[in-house]
Amino acid sequence: MNTGSWAATPQTRRSMQSNRGRDTKPELAIRRLVHAAGLRYQVDARPIESLSRRADLVFRKARVAIFIDGCFWHGCPEHHTVARTNASFWAEKVRRTRERDIETTAALEAAGWIAVRIWEHEDPVEAANWVVSIVRTRRENP
């Protein structure tokens, strides 16, 4: 094990490394439904090249960026749990992630984009319907 690791144990390190950065179950469910509704999008892409942040779904022509946020990583007010090990490290990591989410949304909106944030626990059908509605409305009224 790397001696400079952030993980408290080798098991924790393995567990955290196995977390997916894209193609998560909630993301795939929403993508399938949005695709079935006839919309096409880019996956895991930068909405704005100068912004080093990636959205889960990007609708370039409509200028809509979709982020499907994990409850633990993004500090969901309903489901976020406090880490039992390295609590201060994880609290700071989540705090910074939430701060970065706000900065990303503000940067996209300043560039004329709509940033949509969906929690991983949200119903995929409702989330997909919301995405479809936003994208279609945006295409009709640029």
SULBELWO-V492567 format. One record per residue. N is the residue number from 1. RES is the residue in one letter. PSI is psi in whole degrees, 0 to 359 (999 if undefined). OMEGA is omega in whole degrees, 0 to 359 (* if undefined). Layout:
n->N res->RES psi->PSI omega->OMEGA
n->N res->RES psi->PSI omega->OMEGA
This chain:
n->1 res->M psi->145 omega->178
n->2 res->N psi->122 omega->183
n->3 res->T psi->340 omega->178
n->4 res->G psi->17 omega->184
n->5 res->S psi->151 omega->175
n->6 res->W psi->345 omega->184
n->7 res->A psi->142 omega->180
n->8 res->A psi->328 omega->181
n->9 res->T psi->161 omega->176
n->10 res->P psi->327 omega->179
n->11 res->Q psi->318 omega->178
n->12 res->T psi->317 omega->179
n->13 res->R psi->313 omega->179
n->14 res->R psi->317 omega->180
n->15 res->S psi->313 omega->182
n->16 res->M psi->325 omega->179
n->17 res->Q psi->336 omega->181
n->18 res->S psi->351 omega->177
n->19 res->N psi->132 omega->184
n->20 res->R psi->143 omega->176
n->21 res->G psi->340 omega->178
n->22 res->R psi->170 omega->181
n->23 res->D psi->37 omega->175
n->24 res->T psi->165 omega->180
n->25 res->K psi->313 omega->178
n->26 res->P psi->321 omega->180
n->27 res->E psi->313 omega->180
n->28 res->L psi->320 omega->180
n->29 res->A psi->314 omega->180
n->30 res->I psi->318 omega->179
n->31 res->R psi->316 omega->180
n->32 res->R psi->315 omega->182
n->33 res->L psi->319 omega->179
n->34 res->V psi->319 omega->178
n->35 res->H psi->317 omega->179
n->36 res->A psi->334 omega->178
n->37 res->A psi->358 omega->176
n->38 res->G psi->4 omega->180
n->39 res->L psi->145 omega->177
n->40 res->R psi->148 omega->189
n->41 res->Y psi->169 omega->171
n->42 res->Q psi->149 omega->182
n->43 res->V psi->137 omega->175
n->44 res->D psi->58 omega->185
n->45 res->A psi->157 omega->174
n->46 res->R psi->122 omega->176
n->47 res->P psi->320 omega->179
n->48 res->I psi->125 omega->184
n->49 res->E psi->324 omega->183
n->50 res->S psi->348 omega->180
n->51 res->L psi->117 omega->184
n->52 res->S psi->53 omega->177
n->53 res->R psi->145 omega->183
n->54 res->R psi->139 omega->176
n->55 res->A psi->156 omega->180
n->56 res->D psi->320 omega->175
n->57 res->L psi->136 omega->180
n->58 res->V psi->125 omega->176
n->59 res->F psi->93 omega->189
n->60 res->R psi->309 omega->184
n->61 res->K psi->322 omega->179
n->62 res->A psi->346 omega->182
n->63 res->R psi->55 omega->178
n->64 res->V psi->130 omega->178
n->65 res->A psi->128 omega->182
n->66 res->I psi->130 omega->177
n->67 res->F psi->125 omega->177
n->68 res->I psi->104 omega->190
n->69 res->D psi->133 omega->176
n->70 res->G psi->141 omega->184
n->71 res->C psi->318 omega->180
n->72 res->F psi->308 omega->188
n->73 res->W psi->329 omega->184
n->74 res->H psi->7 omega->174
n->75 res->G psi->49 omega->179
n->76 res->C psi->129 omega->181
n->77 res->P psi->338 omega->180
n->78 res->E psi->321 omega->192
n->79 res->H psi->356 omega->181
n->80 res->H psi->135 omega->177
n->81 res->T psi->149 omega->179
n->82 res->V psi->132 omega->180
n->83 res->A psi->140 omega->179
n->84 res->R psi->332 omega->179
n->85 res->T psi->141 omega->181
n->86 res->N psi->42 omega->186
n->87 res->A psi->318 omega->182
n->88 res->S psi->323 omega->177
n->89 res->F psi->311 omega->183
n->90 res->W psi->324 omega->178
n->91 res->A psi->316 omega->179
n->92 res->E psi->320 omega->179
n->93 res->K psi->315 omega->179
n->94 res->V psi->319 omega->178
n->95 res->R psi->315 omega->181
n->96 res->R psi->324 omega->178
n->97 res->T psi->316 omega->179
n->98 res->R psi->320 omega->177
n->99 res->E psi->316 omega->179
n->100 res->R psi->323 omega->177
n->101 res->D psi->316 omega->179
n->102 res->I psi->316 omega->179
n->103 res->E psi->318 omega->181
n->104 res->T psi->313 omega->179
n->105 res->T psi->315 omega->181
n->106 res->A psi->318 omega->180
n->107 res->A psi->319 omega->179
n->108 res->L psi->315 omega->180
n->109 res->E psi->323 omega->178
n->110 res->A psi->333 omega->179
n->111 res->A psi->8 omega->176
n->112 res->G psi->14 omega->179
n->113 res->W psi->163 omega->169
n->114 res->I psi->126 omega->177
n->115 res->A psi->124 omega->181
n->116 res->V psi->127 omega->179
n->117 res->R psi->128 omega->181
n->118 res->I psi->131 omega->176
n->119 res->W psi->146 omega->181
n->120 res->E psi->336 omega->182
n->121 res->H psi->351 omega->182
n->122 res->E psi->151 omega->179
n->123 res->D psi->124 omega->183
n->124 res->P psi->325 omega->180
n->125 res->V psi->313 omega->179
n->126 res->E psi->317 omega->180
n->127 res->A psi->315 omega->180
n->128 res->A psi->318 omega->178
n->129 res->N psi->321 omega->178
n->130 res->W psi->314 omega->179
n->131 res->V psi->311 omega->181
n->132 res->V psi->316 omega->180
n->133 res->S psi->314 omega->181
n->134 res->I psi->313 omega->183
n->135 res->V psi->315 omega->181
n->136 res->R psi->318 omega->178
n->137 res->T psi->318 omega->181
n->138 res->R psi->321 omega->179
n->139 res->R psi->324 omega->181
n->140 res->E psi->329 omega->183
n->141 res->N psi->74 omega->185
n->142 res->P psi->999 omega->*
